Amino acid sequence: MPRLTRSAFADLGAIRAELEPLALRVAVSYLTGQTLDALDIQLDQHIQARGRSDPEAVLRTDCQFLFIACQASGSPMRLQFI
């Protein structure tokens, strides 16, 4: 993956800041008990990673949480954008 310029990184951040909350709002109506269990696991792992001051694990669990929730919404296009 090519490195992003500061400008491109800021632009990507602004796009994600709008798109991710939208995706999560849509996903809420599709969540099942199994999906909620998977999200709970990611949240626990995220908290543990923060406690260890492990930024790579924090980012990884944050991404996994988002992908699990977005997959639940059944929108492959939205998931591709995120």
Secondary structure, DSSP 8 states (H G I E B T S, - for coil): -----HHHHHHHHHHHHHHHHHHHHHHGGG--HHHHHHHHHHHHHHHHHHHTT-HHHHHHHHHHHHHHHHHHTT-HHHHHH-
